[in-house]
Amino acid sequence: MHHARVVIAAETDAADRAAWWCSEIARGWPRRGEAPACEAVMLETFADRLRDETGPGVAADTVVVLVCPTPSRAGPTLMQTLDRLIGARTPTLVLSGDADRLRMELEPQGIVVERLNADSNRITSVLQTLLVRQAAVDLLGTELRVAGASQTGLSGEIGRLHDELQLAGAVQRRFLPRELPKLPGYEFGVFFRPCGFVSGDIYDVVAIDDSRIAFMVADAVGHGVPAALLTLVLGRALRQSPADGEAHPLASPARTLARLNEELCIENETGDRFATAVCGVVDTRTGAVTLSGAGHPASIRLGTDSAAEEIDGGEGPLLGVFPDAPFTERTFTLGPGETLVLYSDGFEVVFPDPASEAESVSANQAYITHFAEIAGRAGGAEEAVALLAADVDAQAGSLNQRDDLTALVLCRAAGSLCVAEPGEGSRVAA
């Protein structure tokens, strides 16, 4: 406290009182030898000092005492001085003949107000308290400045990450099919909605030849950028070209998943890069659909009577876990007017349970009913996707979406003919 100073600024007719207060503060300071240096100055002179930005102003470890017997007479000078002291967070005590009125106005702003004839020991104690408190006030001010600077930097960093994630989302969408193959009597549509900037889901549709189309929906375990990076590997599954004299590598969905599984097992060095997938091939000449699954939700076959049937794509483990794992296939006929829906998990928490009185977003299979109703109303795959998007938007579960949502819709037109009707069954990929 030995560096502390007290500046007593008084109106012209109170100059003698300012000098008196200097002597009283020195005499009554609680610890002798530690009394602050005291300076008596005229209020107008002190106000000029504060207005002069190049001047000394008020030094640190200084408490200011304003002696104003008649505040109304000091007028603007007093108010301007107080404004500057408040802005500089300078500890200030006002001694006034109109203390009651000033106290209501100034104390909420941190200015202490006492009566002009207050006991000198009380005033000395107030000054000592203000000087001790000021260290905490200065520290708080420093911390606020640091916090403000950190917030500015954090806002900039968040903005940069926001821009990078938007760019990552745009890059990821470039790897998705721009157009879906079309063959007479068959139509594909896709509903793709990430829960963030990027998605852990991916889909692809590729024409094998003039009558066969391969398609896939895959879901990387997790969310955000790590899952999105894994989709870059998954997206290569249907980008295989046949070698001369060999069967097309996409003709067997089970073998497609087996190749993808081997690739993921090789690259899964950290042991946490897993994915589920369902892969299929449709022969538009016969209506035959062959599916193979890898830990993925069962596809849904929707009949012309809006009946829904879950079709398991065969047995297969998660991709990227077990090398040389076998994957099985199942073949069935997609009849005229029927629809096949391949989808990722996430829909089970979008639609509320119809059996519940209150709306709920807990896991349930209400989405199957919604798929069936949409297929019954739609006139094709594109319209089905538009109806699905509107239906999802109308649900409480679509707010703060918990998971990526992807649905690949394959519609066969009513009245389309088949060359042959193969029987249903399962087989293991060689």
C-alpha positions in Angstrom: 0.0 0.0 0.0 3.1 2.3 0.3 2.7 3.3 -3.4 -0.9 4.4 -3.0 -2.0 8.0 -3.6 -5.1 10.0 -2.7 -6.1 12.9 -4.9 -8.5 15.3 -3.3 -10.2 17.5 -5.9 -12.4 20.3 -4.4 -14.6 23.1 -5.6 -13.0 26.6 -5.4 -14.8 27.4 -2.1 -13.7 24.1 -0.5 -10.0 24.3 -1.1 -9.3 24.7 2.6 -11.4 21.6 3.3 -9.3 19.6 0.8 -6.1 20.4 2.6 -7.7 19.5 5.9 -8.8 16.1 4.6 -5.2 15.4 3.5 -4.0 15.9 7.1 -6.8 13.9 8.5 -6.1 11.0 6.2 -2.4 10.9 7.2 -3.3 11.2 10.9 -6.0 8.5 10.9 -4.6 5.9 8.5 -4.9 2.5 10.3 -1.2 1.6 9.8 1.2 4.4 10.5 4.0 4.7 8.0 1.8 3.3 5.2 -0.4 6.3 4.8 -0.8 7.2 1.0 0.6 10.3 -0.4 -2.0 13.0 -0.7 -2.5 15.7 -3.3 -5.0 18.5 -3.0 -6.1 20.1 -6.3 -8.9 22.3 -7.6 -11.7 20.4 -9.3 -11.3 22.4 -12.5 -7.6 21.7 -12.6 -8.2 18.0 -12.0 -10.9 17.9 -14.7 -8.5 19.5 -17.2 -5.9 16.9 -16.4 -8.4 14.1 -17.2 -9.4 15.8 -20.4 -5.8 16.0 -21.6 -5.2 12.5 -23.1 -1.5 13.2 -23.3 -1.3 14.1 -19.6 -0.7 11.9 -16.6 -4.4 11.4 -15.9 -4.9 9.3 -12.8 -2.1 6.9 -11.9 -2.6 3.3 -10.8 -3.1 2.7 -7.0 -4.8 6.1 -6.8 -8.1 6.9 -5.1 -9.9 10.1 -5.9 -11.9 12.2 -3.5 -14.3 14.8 -4.9 -15.3 17.5 -2.4 -18.5 19.1 -3.7 -20.5 21.1 -1.1 -22.9 22.1 -3.8 -23.0 19.7 -6.7 -25.3 21.8 -8.7 -22.8 24.6 -8.8 -20.1 22.3 -10.1 -22.5 21.3 -12.9 -21.0 19.8 -16.1 -17.5 19.8 -14.7 -18.4 17.4 -12.0 -20.4 15.1 -14.2 -17.7 14.9 -16.9 -15.1 14.2 -14.3 -17.2 11.4 -12.8 -17.8 9.9 -16.3 -14.1 9.7 -17.0 -13.3 8.2 -13.6 -16.1 5.6 -14.0 -14.8 4.7 -17.5 -11.2 4.3 -16.2 -12.5 2.2 -13.2 -10.8 4.6 -10.8 -11.9 4.2 -7.2 -13.8 7.4 -6.3 -15.4 8.9 -3.2 -17.7 11.9 -3.4 -18.1 14.1 -0.3 -21.2 16.3 -0.9 -23.7 18.4 0.9 -26.4 16.6 -1.2 -25.3 13.1 -0.5 -28.7 11.4 -0.4 -29.6 12.4 -3.9 -26.1 11.7 -5.4 -26.0 8.3 -3.7 -29.0 7.0 -5.6 -27.5 8.1 -8.9 -23.8 7.2 -8.4 -23.5 4.2 -6.2 -25.0 1.8 -8.8 -22.0 2.9 -11.0 -19.5 2.0 -8.3 -19.0 5.6 -6.9 -19.1 5.8 -3.0 -20.9 8.9 -1.7 -20.7 10.2 1.9 -21.8 13.4 3.6 -19.6 16.4 3.7 -19.4 16.3 7.4 -18.9 12.5 7.7 -16.6 11.3 10.5 -12.9 11.4 9.4 -12.2 7.9 10.7 -15.0 6.5 8.5 -13.7 8.3 5.5 -10.2 6.9 6.1 -11.6 3.4 6.3 -13.6 3.8 3.1 -10.5 5.0 1.3 -8.4 2.1 2.5 -11.1 -0.3 1.5 -11.3 1.2 -2.0 -7.5 0.9 -2.5 -7.5 -2.7 -1.3 -10.5 -3.5 -3.6 -9.0 -1.9 -6.6 -6.4 -4.7 -7.0 -9.3 -7.1 -7.5 -11.1 -4.7 -9.9 -7.9 -4.2 -12.0 -7.4 -8.0 -12.1 -11.0 -8.5 -13.2 -10.6 -5.9 -15.9 -7.5 -7.6 -17.2 -9.3 -11.0 -17.3 -12.2 -9.4 -19.1 -9.8 -8.0 -21.8 -8.2 -11.4 -22.1 -11.6 -13.1 -22.3 -12.7 -10.6 -25.0 -9.6 -11.2 -27.0 -10.0 -15.0 -26.7 -13.7 -14.7 -27.7 -12.7 -12.8 -30.8 -10.1 -15.4 -31.7 -12.5 -18.2 -30.9 -15.2 -16.6 -33.1 -12.7 -16.4 -35.9 -11.6 -20.0 -35.5 -15.3 -21.2 -35.4 -15.9 -19.2 -38.6 -12.9 -20.8 -40.3 -14.0 -24.3 -39.2 -17.6 -23.5 -40.4 -16.2 -22.6 -43.9 -14.0 -25.7 -44.0 -16.9 -28.0 -43.1 -19.1 -26.3 -45.7 -16.3 -26.9 -48.3 -15.9 -30.5 -47.1 -19.7 -31.1 -47.5 -19.6 -29.7 -51.0 -16.6 -31.9 -51.9 -18.4 -35.0 -50.5 -21.5 -34.3 -52.6 -19.4 -34.2 -55.7 -18.7 -37.9 -55.1 -22.4 -38.7 -55.2 -24.1 -39.6 -58.5 -25.2 -36.5 -60.3 -27.8 -38.5 -62.2 -29.4 -41.9 -61.5 -29.6 -44.4 -64.3 -32.9 -44.9 -66.0 -34.1 -48.0 -67.8 -37.6 -48.5 -69.3 -40.1 -49.4 -66.6 -37.7 -48.6 -63.6 -36.9 -45.4 -61.8 -34.6 -44.6 -58.9 -34.9 -41.7 -56.4 -32.9 -40.8 -53.4 -33.5 -38.9 -50.2 -30.2 -37.8 -48.7 -30.0 -35.5 -45.6 -26.9 -35.3 -43.5 -27.3 -34.3 -39.8 -24.4 -31.9 -40.1 -22.2 -30.4 -42.8 -20.9 -33.8 -43.9 -22.5 -37.3 -43.9 -21.5 -40.7 -42.8 -24.0 -42.1 -45.3 -23.3 -42.7 -49.0 -25.3 -44.2 -51.9 -24.5 -45.1 -55.4 -26.3 -46.4 -58.5 -24.4 -47.7 -61.5 -25.5 -49.3 -64.8 -23.8 -52.6 -65.4 -25.1 -53.1 -68.9 -28.2 -52.5 -70.9 -30.5 -54.4 -68.5 -28.8 -54.5 -65.1 -28.2 -51.8 -62.5 -26.1 -52.1 -59.3 -27.0 -50.0 -56.3 -25.8 -49.6 -52.7 -26.5 -47.7 -49.5 -23.7 -47.7 -46.9 -23.5 -46.1 -43.4 -20.1 -45.5 -41.8 -20.1 -45.9 -38.0 -20.0 -42.6 -36.2 -20.7 -39.0 -37.3 -19.0 -36.0 -38.7 -15.7 -35.8 -40.5 -14.2 -39.2 -39.5 -17.4 -41.0 -40.8 -17.4 -38.8 -44.0 -13.8 -39.7 -44.7 -14.7 -43.4 -44.6 -17.4 -42.9 -47.1 -14.7 -42.0 -49.7 -13.6 -45.6 -49.4 -17.1 -47.0 -49.5 -17.9 -44.9 -52.5 -15.4 -46.9 -54.6 -17.4 -50.1 -54.2 -19.5 -49.7 -57.4 -16.7 -48.1 -59.4 -15.2 -51.4 -60.7 -14.7 -52.1 -64.4 -14.7 -55.7 -65.8 -11.4 -57.1 -67.1 -11.3 -58.6 -70.5 -13.0 -62.0 -70.7 -14.2 -61.8 -67.1 -17.7 -61.4 -65.6 -18.7 -58.0 -64.5 -17.4 -57.4 -60.9 -20.7 -55.8 -59.8 -22.9 -58.7 -61.0 -22.8 -60.3 -57.6 -23.7 -58.0 -54.6 -22.1 -60.5 -52.2 -18.8 -60.4 -54.0 -18.9 -56.6 -54.1 -19.3 -56.4 -50.3 -16.6 -59.0 -49.9 -14.1 -56.9 -51.9 -15.1 -53.8 -49.9 -14.7 -55.6 -46.7 -11.2 -56.8 -47.5 -10.3 -53.2 -48.4 -11.6 -51.8 -45.2 -10.0 -54.5 -43.1 -6.6 -53.6 -44.7 -7.1 -49.9 -44.0 -8.6 -50.3 -40.6 -5.3 -49.8 -38.7 -7.0 -48.1 -35.7 -9.7 -50.8 -35.4 -12.5 -48.2 -35.3 -13.4 -47.8 -39.0 -16.6 -49.9 -39.5 -19.5 -49.6 -41.8 -22.8 -51.2 -42.6 -24.1 -51.6 -46.2 -26.6 -53.2 -48.4 -25.8 -53.8 -52.1 -28.1 -55.0 -54.8 -28.5 -55.6 -58.5 -31.8 -55.4 -60.5 -32.3 -57.1 -63.8 -34.8 -55.0 -65.6 -35.6 -57.7 -68.1 -37.0 -60.1 -65.4 -37.6 -57.9 -62.4 -35.1 -60.0 -60.4 -33.5 -58.2 -57.5 -30.5 -59.7 -55.7 -29.5 -58.2 -52.4 -26.6 -58.7 -50.0 -26.3 -57.0 -46.6 -23.5 -56.3 -44.2 -25.0 -55.5 -40.8 -27.4 -53.1 -42.4 -31.2 -52.6 -41.7 -33.4 -54.8 -43.8 -34.7 -53.3 -47.0 -38.5 -52.8 -47.4 -40.5 -54.1 -50.3 -43.8 -52.2 -50.8 -46.6 -54.0 -52.7 -49.3 -52.5 -54.8 -51.7 -52.9 -51.8 -49.3 -50.7 -49.6 -48.3 -53.9 -47.7 -44.8 -53.7 -46.4 -42.3 -56.6 -46.2 -38.9 -56.4 -44.7 -36.4 -58.2 -46.9 -33.1 -59.2 -45.3 -30.3 -59.0 -47.8 -28.7 -62.2 -46.4 -26.3 -62.7 -43.5 -23.1 -60.6 -43.4 -21.0 -58.9 -40.7 -20.0 -55.3 -40.4 -17.6 -54.2 -43.0 -14.0 -53.8 -41.9 -14.1 -56.2 -39.0 -13.5 -59.8 -40.2 -11.3 -60.5 -43.2 -12.5 -63.3 -45.5 -16.0 -63.0 -44.0 -18.7 -64.7 -46.1 -21.6 -62.6 -47.5 -24.8 -64.2 -48.7 -27.4 -63.1 -51.2 -31.1 -63.2 -51.6 -33.0 -63.0 -54.9 -36.6 -62.0 -55.3 -38.9 -60.5 -58.0 -39.9 -56.9 -57.8 -43.4 -57.0 -59.4 -45.0 -54.4 -61.5 -46.1 -51.4 -59.4 -43.9 -52.4 -56.4 -41.3 -50.3 -54.7 -38.1 -51.3 -53.0 -36.6 -48.9 -50.3 -33.0 -49.2 -49.1 -32.3 -46.9 -46.2 -29.8 -46.1 -43.4 -30.6 -46.2 -39.8 -31.9 -42.9 -38.3 -35.5 -43.1 -39.5 -36.4 -45.1 -36.4 -36.1 -41.9 -34.3 -37.7 -39.4 -36.8 -41.3 -40.5 -36.7 -43.2 -40.6 -33.4 -44.7 -43.9 -32.3 -48.4 -43.9 -33.3 -49.3 -46.0 -30.2 -48.0 -43.3 -27.9 -50.4 -40.6 -26.7 -47.7 -37.9 -26.6 -45.3 -37.4 -29.5 -42.1 -39.3 -29.0 -38.8 -39.6 -30.9 -37.8 -42.9 -29.3 -36.8 -45.7 -31.6 -39.7 -47.5 -33.3 -40.8 -48.9 -36.6 -43.4 -46.3 -37.5 -41.2 -45.3 -40.5 -42.2 -48.5 -42.3 -45.9 -47.4 -42.2 -44.8 -44.0 -43.6 -42.8 -45.6 -46.4 -45.8 -47.7 -47.3 -48.2 -44.8 -47.3 -45.8 -42.7 -49.4 -45.3 -45.5 -52.0 -49.1 -45.8 -52.3 -49.6 -42.1 -53.0 -46.5 -41.6 -55.2 -46.6 -41.9 -59.0 -42.9 -42.7 -59.2 -39.6 -42.6 -57.4 -39.0 -38.8 -57.6 -42.5 -38.1 -56.3 -42.0 -40.7 -53.5 -38.8 -38.9 -52.4 -40.5 -35.5 -52.4 -43.3 -36.9 -50.2 -40.8 -38.5 -47.9 -38.9 -35.2 -47.5 -42.2 -33.4 -46.7 -43.2 -36.1 -44.2 -39.8 -36.0 -42.4 -40.0 -32.2 -42.2 -43.4 -32.5 -40.5 -42.1 -34.7 -37.7 -40.8 -33.6 -34.3 -37.9 -36.0 -34.8 -36.6 -34.0 -37.7 -35.6 -31.1 -35.4 -32.0 -31.4 -34.2 -31.6 -34.4 -36.4 -29.7 -37.1 -34.5 -28.4 -39.1 -37.4 -27.8 -38.9 -41.2 -30.8 -40.0 -43.2 -30.6 -41.7 -46.6 -33.3 -43.6 -48.5 -32.8 -45.1 -52.0 -36.1 -45.8 -53.7 -36.5 -48.2 -56.7 -39.9 -48.2 -58.3 -41.1 -50.6 -61.0 -43.8 -49.1 -63.2 -47.2 -50.8 -63.1 -47.8 -53.0 -66.2 -44.1 -53.5 -67.0 -43.5 -57.1 -68.3 -40.9 -59.6 -67.3 -39.0 -62.0 -69.6 -39.0 -64.6 -66.7 -40.0 -64.8 -63.1 -37.2 -66.4 -61.1 -37.9 -68.0 -57.8 -36.8 -66.6 -54.5 -33.9 -68.0 -52.5 -30.5 -67.4 -50.9 -27.0 -68.4 -51.8 -23.5 -67.8 -50.5 -21.0 -65.9 -52.6 -18.2 -68.1 -53.9 
